[in-house]
Amino acid sequence: RQIIKLGPDIIKSIYLGCNTKNEKIVEIAYNIRKLSLDNVKLFKMNRLQNGGLRATSIDISKIEGSFMHAEAYLKKRFKYYW
């Protein structure tokens, strides 16, 4: 594993797959806020009845209440990076 440092203006949007669990969404949203990537938009793909896909925007401010749990989990799981 190698860390690649990118400028904050490089990432514009993050698209998550249909099967992404809510815990993972909170972790990613937490990291977006922690890294001050305020211009990054977060989307989750949803399956349509006709077999297609639609990207649904995720409002990070609505899930900020879950960040406390995400931080504790990430610190425990990735001790090396903290």
C-alpha positions in Angstrom: 0.0 0.0 0.0 1.2 3.4 -0.9 -0.3 6.8 0.0 -0.5 9.2 -2.9 -1.0 12.9 -1.9 -3.3 14.8 -4.1 -4.4 18.4 -4.0 -7.9 19.2 -2.7 -9.0 20.4 -6.1 -8.3 17.0 -7.9 -11.3 15.1 -6.6 -14.7 16.5 -7.8 -17.1 13.6 -7.0 -17.1 10.2 -5.4 -19.6 7.6 -6.7 -20.4 4.6 -4.4 -21.8 1.3 -5.6 -25.3 0.0 -5.1 -24.2 -2.4 -2.4 -22.2 0.1 -0.3 -23.2 -0.2 3.3 -24.3 2.8 5.4 -21.3 2.4 7.7 -18.9 2.8 4.8 -20.8 5.8 3.5 -20.4 7.5 6.9 -16.6 6.6 6.9 -16.1 8.2 3.5 -18.2 11.3 4.4 -16.2 11.7 7.6 -13.0 11.6 5.7 -14.3 14.2 3.2 -15.1 16.5 6.1 -11.8 15.8 8.0 -9.8 16.5 4.9 -11.7 19.7 4.2 -12.8 18.6 0.8 -15.8 20.8 0.9 -16.3 20.9 -2.9 -16.4 17.1 -3.2 -19.9 15.7 -4.0 -20.8 12.2 -2.8 -23.2 10.0 -4.7 -24.6 6.5 -4.3 -25.7 4.4 -7.2 -29.2 2.9 -7.1 -30.7 0.3 -9.3 -33.8 1.2 -11.4 -36.6 -1.2 -12.2 -35.6 -1.2 -15.9 -32.1 -2.5 -15.0 -30.4 0.9 -15.2 -28.6 2.9 -12.6 -29.2 6.3 -11.1 -26.8 8.3 -9.0 -28.4 9.8 -5.9 -26.7 12.7 -4.2 -25.8 12.2 -0.5 -26.1 15.3 1.8 -23.1 14.9 4.1 -24.5 17.4 6.6 -27.4 15.1 7.3 -25.1 12.2 8.4 -22.6 14.3 10.4 -24.2 13.0 13.7 -22.7 9.6 12.9 -19.1 10.9 12.6 -18.2 10.4 16.3 -18.7 6.6 15.8 -16.8 6.7 12.5 -13.8 8.4 14.0 -13.6 5.8 16.9 -13.9 2.9 14.4 -11.3 4.4 12.0 -8.8 5.0 14.8 -9.2 1.4 16.0 -8.9 -0.1 12.6 -6.1 2.0 11.2 -3.9 2.7 14.2 -0.9 3.0 11.8 -2.3 6.1 10.2 -3.3 8.0 13.4 
